[in-house]
Amino acid sequence: MPRATIVEISPPEQAQMLAELRRAGYGYLLALHILLLCAAQRSPTEIAAVLFCSRSTVYRVVQAYRAGQWEGLGEEESAETASSRRQTLLSPTLRRSVLGILHSAPRLCGWCRTRWSCATVALELFGRRRITVSGETVRRWLHELGWEWKRAKLRAKDDDPERVEKLVRIRFAFEQLWAGAALFFADELDISLLPKVGYQGMPKGEQVEVLTPGTNEKRYLAGALDITTGTITQCVWYRKQTGLFLELLDTLDRTHPAPLLTRLTVVVDNAKIHKAKKVHQWLAAHPRLELLYLPTYCPRANPIERAFGDIHDQCTRNHTRKQMWRLVQDVHQHLRVNGPWPYALSEIYYTPEVTAAVAALQAAQTTPTVISRLAA
């Protein structure tokens, strides 16, 4: 009695089924079956009998796999079919091709754009490999490769030739703080009536609208972060001028009286308002205050940048204020209620070259003291 799984198929229908199995879209699956059976230590004769292919196909697939060129292999594939085959599985060689495209600039590949999209990657892949895929297939491949679509971030050049020397002076001042000294990191912040647009929770399929003020207004906040206590001393002006920075220095001098603090060190960036002639004249009249300058294009070296980022997140991003004085009031309330901000120095202050230079500076200052004590 014949088994229940035996079916009768006419030779023409079997030939049609074999042709469908071996066409370009499924040739890659045939190659996968061959490789898995080879890994299971099956002989070419057994594999050919089970998969309805020839022994030469088995040898050709194994040879192509060892050469790294094994995707899309079939027993019978014309040149026209190979040029138009559709690839849906991400093989190792195809993975390298996709990553090569993603890591290259679109303009270098002849595209008039700055970023790759799934559609342009698919077109570039067809131009390089003659493999036809859709943009959605490329999107699935990108997720498989661990890539995702997200916002880029700006990075400063940070190429100051005196970068190490400036970082050494700041770190040395931080490590040499005593009871009557304080170290501040200062900077300026723009407060705009035009809201900064940012992410926030909203229902799926909807987008929150943030109204523009019509006529924009700006105020400028100058702040100084005490690296020891995390408190911020601030003042607000209508314009970002030298007077704004001088007002901040006056505020520091007034709120940190001389009997308690005999040395105030303020770290600032290289903006013109920090190096103006009036600033040098003011410092000459107030000798207990000293300025140290950050490396150019190095915002990571200033901890107050993170506190200012909190101001944008809590007060100015997606805000709905229509009057500037209310927005400034929100900023003052944030600085009063949500502080202090006990930020530590960035890791760039503790790189090997900076650490070595700080140790040499400490040794150079310690040696004269030891010699004077021995002489006494």
N, C-alpha and C positions, 0 to 999 in steps of 0.2 A: 504494500500500500504506500503510495507516494506521501512524502511529508507535507504538512500543511503550509510550509513556507515556500514551497517550490511553485513558481509561476511560469507560465508560458508566454514568452515575448517573441514576436516575429523578428527575424534578422534585420529587416529595414528599421524597425523601431529600436532595436538594440544599437544599431549603428548611429541613429539619431541621438540616443541617450548618451553614447560615448562621446560624440562630437560636442554635445552640450556640456558634458563633464570636463572636457579638455579645452574648452574655449578660454580665452585670455583671462576672463574674470575669475575662473576657478582653477587655472593652472597653478597659481600660487598655493592653493589648498592641497592640490595633488603633490606638490613638492614638499609641503609640510608632512603629509602622510608618509611619504617616502623616507624623509629624514627621521621621523619618529620610529618607523619600523627598523631602519638601519641602527638607530640607537638601541633598539630592543634585540639587536644581533640577529635579525632575519636576513636570509640570503637574498641576492638579487632575483633568483628564480622564484622564491616564495613571494617576494614583494610584487613582482610583475604579474604573478598569477592572481593575487588578491586584488590589486588595484587596476587590473586590466590595462597594463601599459607594457612597454618593452623593457628588456634588460638594459638596453642602451640608455633609456630615459633614467633609469636608476643611477647608472654610472655618471650620467651628465649632471644630474641634480647634486650628487655628492661632490663632484668636482667643482661645480659652481658654488656650493656652500663653503667649501674649503678656500675658495678664492674670494669669498665675500660678495658674490654676485648671484644670489639665488632667488630673489623675489620675482614673482610673475612667471615662473617657469612652467611650461606645459609640454606635452609630447609633440603637439602639432600647433605651430603658431607662425603665421606668415608675418612678413615685415609690415604689411599694412595693419594687421591686427595688433602687432606689438606697439606700433606708434600710437594707437588709439585706445590701448587697454586702460581700464579703470582700476586704480589701486585703492583698496580700502583698509588694508592692514599695514601697520607701521613696522617694517622690517628694519634690521640693524643698519643696512646701507641707506635705506630711505630716511631713517632717523638722522644719519650724518648729513644727508643732503638738506633736510629741512633745517637742521641747526646751522649749517653753513649759510643758508639764506638768511636766517634770523639774525645771525651775528654780523652780517655785512650791511653796509648802508644802502638804502634803495637807490640813491642817486648814482652810486658806483655801478649799479646794475642797469642803469639806463632809465630808471623811473623818476618822474618829476614829482617826488613826494619825499617827506622826511621820515615817515613811519611805515612799517609793513602792516598791511591788513590781511585777513585770511584770504580774500579774493586775489590780491596781488601775489601772495605766496603761492597760491595754486597756479597762477599764470606763469610765475617764474619757474616753478617746478616743471611745468609742461615744456617751457623753453629749454630747460637744462636736461631733463630726463625723458621727455615725451611721455609723461605720465599724466593722465587726465583725472583730476579729482575736483570736488566741489569745495566751496569755501567752508561749508559746514564740516566736511571731513577734515579739513585743515584745522578748524577750531577744535575738533575732538582730539586730533594729534597734539595740538599745543597743550591741552589739558593733560594728556598722557605724558608729555615731556616735562610737566611741572611748570609751564608758563601760564601766566594770567594777565588779563588786561587791567592795568592800574595806572595811576597817575605818576608821572616822573617828578623828581625833585631837583631844585636848583642847587648847584655846587659851586662855591667860589674857587678861584684859581689857586689861592694859597701858595704863592710862589715868591714871597718876600725873601730877598737874599739875607736879611737880618732876622729871619724867623726864629732860629734857635736862640740867638742872643736875647731877643725880646721876651721869649717864653721863659728863659732862665731868670731874667730879672724879676718877672712877675712871680714865678714860683719861689724864688729866693725871698722876696718880700713876704709872701704868704707863710713860709716856714719860719721866718724870723720875727713873726708878730709877738709882741710882748703886751703887758697889761695896759700900757698907755698908748697903744697904736691900733689902727683900724685900716682895713683894706676894702675898697669899694670898686665895683665894676659898674661903669656908667655907660649909658647910651640914650638915644632919642627914639621916640615912637610916634608915628602918624596916627591921629584919631580922625577918621573921616566919617562924615554924615552919610556918605554913600556906603551901604553895607558891604562887607566882604562876604561873598557867597561861599558857603561850605556845605558839607554833608550834614544831614540830620535825619532822624527817623520820620518816615511818612508812609501812608498806606500804599500798597502795591498798585501800580497803575495810575497813581496820582503824583503830582509834583508841586511842592509848596512854592508859592510865588512870593518874592521879597520885593516890595515896592521901592522904587528909587525916590530920592527926596526932591527931584526937580532941579533945584539949585544946590550944588554940593558945597559943603563947608568943611574946613579942616582946623584942627588944633594940634599942637605938638607937645608931647609929654617928655620931659627929661627925667630920668630916674637913675639912682645909684643903689646898687645892691650890696649890702654889708655881707661879705662872704662868711663871716663868723656867726652872725645872728640870723641871717636870711631876711632881714627887714629891708624895705625899699623906701628911700627918701625921694620925693618927686615934686615937680612943679610943672605947670602948664602955661604955654604961651600961644599967641596968635600966629607967630611965625617961627621958623626954624633958623634962628640967627645966633650970633655970638652971645647976645644978651640972654638967651635961653640957658646956655651953658653957664654963664656967669651967675645967673639966678640960682642954678643948682649948686654951684660952689658956695654961694652965700648961704644957702639953706643948710648945706653940710656944716659950714663953719658956725652957724648959729645953733643948730640942733646938737652939735657935738662940741661943747665948750672946752676951752683950753685946759682948765684945771683937771679935767677927767682924761682927756686924750691929748697927748703932746705931738702925735704924728698921725696924719691922715694921708693915705696913699690912694689915689684915684686912677683906675685903669680905664683908658678910653681908646677908641679907634682913631684912625688917621684923618678924620674929617677936618675940613678947614676951620670950622668953628672951635675946634679943640686946640688949634695951633695959632690962633689969631694973636695979634700984637696986644690987644686988650687983655687977653688971658694971661700972657706972660707978665704984663704989668700987675695984674691982680695977684698972681702967684708971688711976685717979688714983695708985695705988701703983706702977704700972708705966708711966711716961711714954713709954717708947720704943715702946709698942704703940698703934696708932690704929685706930679702926673707921670704915669707910665703908659707907653703906647703899645697896643696890640700889633701883631703882624698884619700887614695889609691883606685884605680878602680872606680873613680867617674868622668868621663869626662863631665857629665852634669854640674858640678860646674865650668867649665872653658868656658867663653863666646867666647874665640878665636877659639874654636872648630867649632863654626858655621861659623865664617869667613873663616876658612880653608876649610870647606865644600863648600863654595862659590868658592874658588880657584879651587877645583876639578871640580865643575860643569861648571865653565867658561873657564878653561884653560887646564886641564889634562884629562878630560873624552872624549874619542873618538877623541883625537887630531890627527893631521896628520903631526906633525913636525918630521923631520928626523935628526935634529941637536939639541943637548942639549942646546946650548947657545940661540937658538931661543925660545925654550920652557921656559927657565928661563926669557928671555926678556918678554914673554907673561905674566908671573906671576907678574913681576915688574910693567908692564903696568896696569894690573888689579888692583893691590894694589894702584897705583897712580891715576887711573881714576875713579874706581867704589866705592871708599870709600867716606865718613867714614862709619864705622859699629857701630852705637850707640846701642849696645845690652845691655839689662838690666840684672841684676843678675837673676839666675834661681830661680824657686819657692822653691827649696830645701833650700835656704838661709832664707826662711820665714816660715818654719814649726814652730809649737807651741813650741817645745823644744828649737830650736835655738833662737826664739824670746825671750823666757823667760831667756835664758842664757845671751843674749845680754843686756837685761834690767838690770839683776843683775850686769853685768860687768860695765855698765854705772853708776849705783847707787854706786858701790864700788869706782869708780874713782871720783865721784862727792862729796862724803862725806868728804874726806880729804881736798878738796879745800874749802868747806864751813867752816870746823873747823878752817883752817888757816886764813880765812878771819875774823871769829869771834874773834880769838885770837889777830889779828892785831888791 
